[in-house]
Amino acid sequence: MGRRSARETAFLSLFQMDFTKTTPDQALEHSRKYTSINDEDAAFAAELISGVTANLPYLENILAKVSHDWRPERMAKTDRNIMLLALYEILFRDDIPDSVAVNEAIELAKTYGTGRSGRFVNGILGKVMENKEKFVNKGAAVHR
């Protein structure tokens, strides 16, 4: 299946955790039932989930800074979790090109969000990319 399915699984897990307050392991186990990923991709999904959860306050702060008119807690949970996942990849994962993280986030938003989610996610992540140097390695918990 590959990394795309792993990202989808990570997103579904983060989304579930946002609603049900389950643990990352429980959410991943549940999400795997719907995405049928192999163990290697599940390990990648687990890394993404762990990275986002370990850096959640930092990532939410960045999201709040670049989305002036939208507080993260007011955003659709789908869009918010997709962007948190992409922010983690952009800021902490050297093995993932930024353009891939952005494009994958847009695709997830088109699949799981509203008709406007793709554009919204693209706009917010574009602002992050324009100011990336301000956000890289500034007090985060987990690096690559």
C-alpha positions as CSV (number, residue, x, y, z in Angstrom):
1,M,0.0,0.0,0.0
2,G,2.8,2.5,0.8
3,R,3.2,5.7,2.6
4,R,0.0,7.2,1.3
5,S,-2.0,4.5,3.2
6,A,0.2,5.0,6.2
7,R,-0.6,8.7,6.2
8,E,-4.3,8.0,5.9
9,T,-4.0,5.5,8.8
10,A,-2.1,8.1,10.9
11,F,-4.8,10.7,10.1
12,L,-7.6,8.4,11.0
13,S,-5.9,7.6,14.2
14,L,-5.3,11.2,15.1
15,F,-8.9,12.1,14.2
16,Q,-10.2,9.2,16.4
17,M,-7.9,10.3,19.3
18,D,-9.3,13.9,19.0
19,F,-12.9,12.6,19.5
20,T,-12.5,9.6,21.8
21,K,-9.3,10.3,23.7
22,T,-8.1,6.8,23.1
23,T,-4.4,6.1,23.2
24,P,-2.2,6.2,20.1
25,D,-1.8,2.4,20.1
26,Q,-5.6,1.8,20.4
27,A,-6.4,4.3,17.7
28,L,-3.8,2.8,15.3
29,E,-5.0,-0.7,16.0
30,H,-8.6,0.4,15.2
31,S,-7.6,2.4,12.1
32,R,-5.6,-0.5,10.7
33,K,-8.9,-2.4,10.4
34,Y,-10.1,0.1,7.8
35,T,-6.9,0.7,5.8
36,S,-5.4,-2.8,5.6
37,I,-1.8,-1.6,5.8
38,N,1.2,-3.9,6.3
39,D,3.4,-3.9,9.3
40,E,6.1,-1.7,7.7
41,D,3.5,1.0,6.8
42,A,1.9,0.6,10.2
43,A,5.3,1.4,11.8
44,F,5.6,4.5,9.7
45,A,2.0,5.5,10.7
46,A,3.0,4.9,14.3
47,E,6.0,7.2,13.9
48,L,3.8,9.9,12.5
49,I,1.2,9.6,15.3
50,S,3.9,9.6,17.9
51,G,5.6,12.7,16.4
52,V,2.3,14.6,16.2
53,T,1.2,13.8,19.7
54,A,4.7,14.5,21.2
55,N,4.7,17.9,19.6
56,L,1.0,18.7,19.7
57,P,1.1,22.0,21.6
58,Y,4.0,23.3,19.4
59,L,2.2,22.3,16.2
60,E,-1.1,23.8,17.3
61,N,0.7,27.0,18.2
62,I,2.1,27.2,14.7
63,L,-1.3,26.5,13.2
64,A,-2.8,29.3,15.3
65,K,-0.1,31.7,14.2
66,V,-0.6,31.1,10.5
67,S,-4.4,30.9,10.5
68,H,-5.1,34.4,11.8
69,D,-8.9,34.3,11.4
70,W,-9.3,30.6,12.4
71,R,-8.4,29.4,15.9
72,P,-7.4,25.7,15.6
73,E,-10.2,24.6,18.0
74,R,-12.7,26.2,15.6
75,M,-11.4,24.4,12.5
76,A,-13.1,21.2,11.3
77,K,-11.4,18.3,13.1
78,T,-10.6,16.7,9.8
79,D,-8.8,19.7,8.4
80,R,-7.0,20.4,11.7
81,N,-5.7,16.9,12.1
82,I,-4.6,16.7,8.5
83,M,-2.7,20.0,8.9
84,L,-1.1,18.8,12.2
85,L,0.1,15.7,10.4
86,A,1.5,17.7,7.5
87,L,3.2,20.2,9.8
88,Y,4.9,17.4,11.7
89,E,6.2,16.0,8.4
90,I,7.3,19.4,7.1
91,L,9.1,20.5,10.3
92,F,10.5,17.3,11.6
93,R,11.0,14.7,8.9
94,D,13.9,15.3,6.6
95,D,13.1,12.0,4.8
96,I,9.9,13.5,3.4
97,P,10.0,16.3,0.8
98,D,7.9,19.3,1.9
99,S,6.0,19.2,-1.4
100,V,5.0,15.6,-0.8
101,A,3.7,16.4,2.7
102,V,1.6,19.3,1.4
103,N,0.3,17.3,-1.6
104,E,-0.6,14.3,0.6
105,A,-2.4,16.7,3.0
106,I,-4.4,18.2,0.2
107,E,-5.4,14.8,-1.0
108,L,-6.5,13.7,2.4
109,A,-8.5,17.0,2.8
110,K,-10.2,16.4,-0.5
111,T,-11.1,12.8,0.5
112,Y,-12.2,13.4,4.1
113,G,-13.0,17.1,4.3
114,T,-15.6,19.4,2.8
115,G,-15.6,20.8,-0.7
116,R,-13.4,23.7,0.5
117,S,-11.0,21.7,2.6
118,G,-8.4,21.1,-0.1
119,R,-8.0,24.8,-0.7
120,F,-8.1,25.7,3.0
121,V,-5.4,23.2,3.8
122,N,-3.3,24.3,0.9
123,G,-3.6,27.9,1.9
124,I,-2.6,27.3,5.5
125,L,0.3,25.0,4.7
126,G,1.4,27.5,2.0
127,K,1.8,30.1,4.8
128,V,3.8,27.7,6.8
129,M,6.1,27.1,3.8
130,E,6.6,30.8,3.3
131,N,7.8,31.2,6.9
132,K,9.3,27.7,7.5
133,E,12.6,29.1,8.9
134,K,10.6,30.7,11.8
135,F,9.2,27.4,12.9
136,V,11.9,24.8,12.4
137,N,13.5,23.4,15.6
138,K,12.1,26.0,17.9
139,G,11.4,24.2,21.2
140,A,9.9,21.0,19.9
141,A,9.9,17.7,21.7
142,V,10.7,15.2,18.9
143,H,13.0,15.6,16.1
144,R,13.3,13.3,13.1
